Amino acid sequence: MTPPPGLLVLGLARRLGLTNTTFRRHFPEIAREVSERRAAPTTPRGGPTEHDKLVARNAKLRRRNRDPSNQLALATAQIQHLALRAAQMQEAVEAQAKVSHIADRRCGRFQVQ
C-alpha cells in the first residue's frame, strides 16, 4: 500500500478508526513510509509534473471564465445607470417644456399635472 503524498499518519489512523499510537504500534512500516514521504520534497527536480501543468491550466481557465461574468455585471450596472439618467433628463425636459400628463386612469379620474 503506497500512501498518497502529503498524507499524515494521524489522518490515516483516523480514517481507519484507530488512534495515532495504536496505528503506529500495529503498522510501523506504513507509519514510517508515510512520514518519509511527508519529509521528502513535494516537487520533483525535473520541473513541473503533468498534474502541476493541469492544475495551472485549470486555474487559468477559471480566471478567464470569471472575467466575462464580471464584465457582464459591470455592463448591466452601466445600463441601469444610463436608464436612470435618461429618465431624469426626460423629466427635466418635460418640466421645462411644461408638458401635462394624464396620470391616473386606473381610478376613473383624470388628473392634470
Backbone as CSV, one residue per row, in Angstrom:
resi,resn,N_x,N_y,N_z,CA_x,CA_y,CA_z,C_x,C_y,C_z
1,MET,0.846,-1.176,0.000,0.000,0.000,0.000,0.887,1.233,0.000
2,THR,0.751,2.106,-1.001,1.541,3.323,-1.077,0.623,4.504,-0.772
3,PRO,0.885,5.232,0.307,0.023,6.356,0.660,0.258,7.533,-0.276
4,PRO,-0.770,8.314,-0.533,-0.596,9.487,-1.378,0.283,10.514,-0.697
5,PRO,0.997,11.350,-1.475,1.877,12.348,-0.883,1.089,13.354,-0.064
6,GLY,1.693,13.796,1.041,1.051,14.809,1.882,0.106,14.228,2.910
7,LEU,-0.053,12.903,2.940,-0.968,12.278,3.888,-0.291,12.169,5.245
8,LEU,-0.990,12.557,6.278,-0.456,12.468,7.636,-0.793,11.118,8.245
9,VAL,0.077,10.640,9.105,-0.157,9.372,9.794,-1.431,9.485,10.636
10,LEU,-1.597,10.605,11.303,-2.777,10.803,12.141,-4.057,10.719,11.311
11,GLY,-4.058,11.343,10.149,-5.233,11.295,9.272,-5.534,9.880,8.808
12,LEU,-4.502,9.149,8.465,-4.672,7.762,8.039,-5.221,6.916,9.180
13,ALA,-4.686,7.118,10.383,-5.165,6.368,11.549,-6.638,6.674,11.814
14,ARG,-7.000,7.928,11.730,-8.412,8.304,11.971,-9.339,7.696,10.930
15,ARG,-8.880,7.653,9.683,-9.711,7.045,8.638,-9.966,5.564,8.910
16,LEU,-9.012,4.942,9.556,-9.156,3.521,9.885,-9.833,3.305,11.238
17,GLY,-10.159,4.402,11.916,-10.841,4.293,13.205,-9.904,3.927,14.342
18,LEU,-8.629,4.257,14.204,-7.639,3.950,15.234,-7.042,5.237,15.783
19,THR,-6.454,5.126,16.971,-5.698,6.258,17.491,-4.330,6.257,16.816
20,ASN,-3.667,7.389,16.886,-2.358,7.515,16.265,-1.371,6.496,16.845
21,THR,-1.375,6.363,18.160,-0.452,5.439,18.829,-0.722,3.991,18.424
22,THR,-1.983,3.610,18.408,-2.342,2.235,18.033,-1.925,1.946,16.599
23,PHE,-2.180,2.901,15.708,-1.793,2.708,14.307,-0.280,2.525,14.193
24,ARG,0.485,3.402,14.865,1.951,3.325,14.797,2.471,2.016,15.409
25,ARG,1.799,1.510,16.454,2.231,0.273,17.102,1.990,-0.934,16.197
26,HIS,0.834,-0.962,15.516,0.480,-2.132,14.703,1.003,-2.054,13.260
27,PHE,1.229,-0.864,12.757,1.677,-0.696,11.370,2.889,0.243,11.303
28,PRO,3.998,-0.148,11.928,5.156,0.762,11.967,5.771,1.032,10.586
29,GLU,5.729,0.044,9.687,6.315,0.251,8.355,5.536,1.305,7.577
30,ILE,4.219,1.211,7.640,3.383,2.182,6.923,3.551,3.571,7.527
31,ALA,3.588,3.646,8.849,3.764,4.934,9.513,5.109,5.553,9.125
32,ARG,6.147,4.737,9.053,7.469,5.239,8.676,7.462,5.709,7.216
33,GLU,6.829,4.923,6.336,6.758,5.291,4.923,5.994,6.608,4.724
34,VAL,4.895,6.759,5.444,4.123,7.997,5.348,4.955,9.165,5.842
35,SER,5.646,8.985,6.950,6.486,10.056,7.496,7.614,10.420,6.541
36,GLU,8.240,9.402,5.912,9.326,9.666,4.970,8.818,10.427,3.745
37,ARG,7.669,10.021,3.248,7.085,10.717,2.086,6.747,12.154,2.433
38,ARG,6.289,12.355,3.644,5.926,13.703,4.089,7.169,14.586,4.166
39,ALA,8.290,13.999,4.577,9.529,14.765,4.725,10.213,15.000,3.378
40,ALA,9.918,14.168,2.374,10.562,14.290,1.059,10.044,15.541,0.344
41,PRO,10.853,16.130,-0.551,10.385,17.294,-1.312,9.182,16.929,-2.166
42,THR,8.239,17.852,-2.255,6.987,17.556,-2.964,7.110,17.770,-4.455
43,THR,8.019,18.626,-4.927,8.159,18.849,-6.362,9.394,18.125,-6.867
44,PRO,9.273,17.396,-7.946,10.432,16.704,-8.498,11.427,17.712,-9.072
45,ARG,12.689,17.287,-9.129,13.742,18.198,-9.599,13.680,18.430,-11.099
46,GLY,12.992,17.576,-11.817,12.927,17.692,-13.270,11.971,18.762,-13.760
47,GLY,11.319,19.478,-12.880,10.370,20.508,-13.289,8.948,20.116,-12.931
48,PRO,7.999,20.893,-13.403,6.608,20.613,-13.044,6.106,19.312,-13.683
49,THR,5.279,18.615,-12.940,4.712,17.367,-13.440,3.496,17.678,-14.310
50,GLU,2.969,16.654,-14.919,1.758,16.806,-15.741,0.600,17.302,-14.891
51,HIS,0.530,16.804,-13.655,-0.522,17.247,-12.732,-0.394,18.734,-12.445
52,ASP,0.826,19.204,-12.211,1.063,20.625,-11.952,0.623,21.473,-13.145
53,LYS,0.925,20.992,-14.347,0.524,21.722,-15.551,-0.996,21.799,-15.666
54,LEU,-1.666,20.683,-15.387,-3.129,20.667,-15.460,-3.756,21.582,-14.406
55,VAL,-3.186,21.593,-13.204,-3.692,22.472,-12.144,-3.544,23.934,-12.554
56,ALA,-2.391,24.287,-13.122,-2.157,25.668,-13.561,-3.094,26.045,-14.703
57,ARG,-3.290,25.136,-15.632,-4.204,25.402,-16.756,-5.634,25.564,-16.271
58,ASN,-6.034,24.734,-15.321,-7.372,24.821,-14.759,-7.581,26.169,-14.059
59,ALA,-6.583,26.620,-13.312,-6.681,27.919,-12.635,-6.798,29.056,-13.646
60,LYS,-6.034,28.962,-14.727,-6.096,29.989,-15.774,-7.481,30.023,-16.417
61,LEU,-8.041,28.861,-16.704,-9.389,28.798,-17.299,-10.446,29.334,-16.342
62,ARG,-10.300,29.051,-15.064,-11.246,29.591,-14.079,-11.188,31.114,-14.042
63,ARG,-9.974,31.674,-14.112,-9.845,33.141,-14.132,-10.499,33.718,-15.378
64,ARG,-10.286,33.073,-16.523,-10.898,33.544,-17.768,-12.421,33.467,-17.711
65,ASN,-12.945,32.403,-17.140,-14.399,32.248,-17.041,-15.001,33.269,-16.086
66,ARG,-14.278,33.638,-15.054,-14.757,34.621,-14.092,-14.796,36.011,-14.714
67,ASP,-13.854,36.315,-15.600,-13.731,37.641,-16.195,-14.980,38.048,-16.988
68,PRO,-15.521,37.229,-17.910,-16.724,37.646,-18.633,-17.923,37.892,-17.711
69,SER,-18.058,37.111,-16.653,-19.189,37.343,-15.754,-19.021,38.679,-15.030
70,ASN,-17.779,39.047,-14.703,-17.535,40.358,-14.093,-17.859,41.464,-15.093
71,GLN,-17.477,41.287,-16.351,-17.766,42.284,-17.373,-19.264,42.419,-17.597
72,LEU,-19.985,41.312,-17.552,-21.435,41.348,-17.725,-22.094,42.111,-16.580
73,ALA,-21.652,41.881,-15.364,-22.206,42.598,-14.211,-21.935,44.096,-14.328
74,LEU,-20.735,44.464,-14.767,-20.401,45.874,-14.939,-21.258,46.505,-16.032
75,ALA,-21.431,45.825,-17.146,-22.260,46.346,-18.239,-23.709,46.519,-17.792
76,THR,-24.221,45.571,-17.018,-25.588,45.672,-16.511,-25.743,46.893,-15.620
77,ALA,-24.792,47.117,-14.744,-24.843,48.281,-13.854,-24.778,49.584,-14.648
78,GLN,-23.961,49.613,-15.685,-23.867,50.820,-16.507,-25.167,51.096,-17.248
79,ILE,-25.809,50.058,-17.755,-27.088,50.220,-18.451,-28.143,50.740,-17.491
80,GLN,-28.177,50.209,-16.280,-29.135,50.697,-15.288,-28.885,52.163,-14.968
81,HIS,-27.628,52.535,-14.805,-27.281,53.935,-14.514,-27.723,54.848,-15.660
82,LEU,-27.462,54.434,-16.913,-27.856,55.248,-18.056,-29.371,55.363,-18.178
83,ALA,-30.092,54.301,-17.854,-31.559,54.348,-17.906,-32.097,55.343,-16.883
84,LEU,-31.524,55.354,-15.678,-31.956,56.312,-14.656,-31.642,57.748,-15.072
85,ARG,-30.462,57.965,-15.628,-30.099,59.316,-16.085,-31.010,59.770,-17.212
86,ALA,-31.341,58.871,-18.134,-32.232,59.232,-19.241,-33.616,59.625,-18.718
87,ALA,-34.117,58.887,-17.717,-35.423,59.214,-17.132,-35.376,60.568,-16.440
88,GLN,-34.297,60.849,-15.721,-34.158,62.149,-15.058,-34.094,63.280,-16.070
89,MET,-33.353,63.070,-17.143,-33.245,64.108,-18.165,-34.576,64.332,-18.865
90,GLN,-35.321,63.255,-19.111,-36.634,63.393,-19.748,-37.577,64.177,-18.847
91,GLU,-37.561,63.888,-17.556,-38.395,64.636,-16.614,-38.022,66.110,-16.616
92,ALA,-36.734,66.410,-16.643,-36.281,67.795,-16.643,-36.729,68.520,-17.905
93,VAL,-36.610,67.877,-19.064,-37.031,68.484,-20.330,-38.540,68.718,-20.325
94,GLU,-39.304,67.724,-19.876,-40.761,67.861,-19.836,-41.187,68.959,-18.862
95,ALA,-40.494,69.060,-17.736,-40.829,70.107,-16.775,-40.536,71.479,-17.363
96,GLN,-39.442,71.606,-18.075,-39.095,72.889,-18.666,-40.040,73.254,-19.805
97,ALA,-40.530,72.248,-20.521,-41.452,72.492,-21.626,-42.898,72.571,-21.135
98,LYS,-43.095,72.389,-19.827,-44.426,72.448,-19.203,-45.397,71.453,-19.853
99,VAL,-44.950,70.214,-19.946,-45.768,69.137,-20.504,-46.734,68.664,-19.433
100,SER,-47.996,68.494,-19.801,-49.013,67.991,-18.875,-49.237,66.512,-19.135
101,HIS,-49.425,65.751,-18.068,-49.651,64.305,-18.182,-51.021,63.958,-17.630
102,ILE,-51.675,63.035,-18.259,-52.881,62.454,-17.694,-52.381,61.233,-16.945
103,ALA,-52.302,61.357,-15.613,-51.541,60.402,-14.831,-52.335,59.208,-14.347
104,ASP,-53.562,59.409,-13.841,-54.210,58.324,-13.118,-55.479,57.884,-13.819
105,ARG,-55.373,56.932,-14.712,-56.549,56.407,-15.408,-57.166,55.243,-14.655
106,ARG,-56.431,54.625,-13.736,-56.908,53.447,-13.025,-58.091,53.758,-12.124
107,CYS,-58.136,54.936,-11.546,-59.194,55.271,-10.594,-60.415,55.857,-11.279
108,GLY,-60.383,55.963,-12.574,-61.524,56.535,-13.269,-61.497,58.050,-13.296
109,ARG,-60.412,58.635,-12.778,-60.270,60.096,-12.792,-59.098,60.465,-13.664
110,PHE,-59.151,61.612,-14.201,-58.030,62.139,-14.967,-57.458,63.283,-14.185
111,GLN,-56.172,63.270,-13.972,-55.523,64.352,-13.252,-54.528,65.022,-14.176
112,VAL,-54.549,66.328,-14.158,-53.623,67.096,-14.971,-52.578,67.664,-14.034
113,GLN,-51.343,67.480,-14.382,-50.255,67.985,-13.530,-49.938,69.407,-13.909
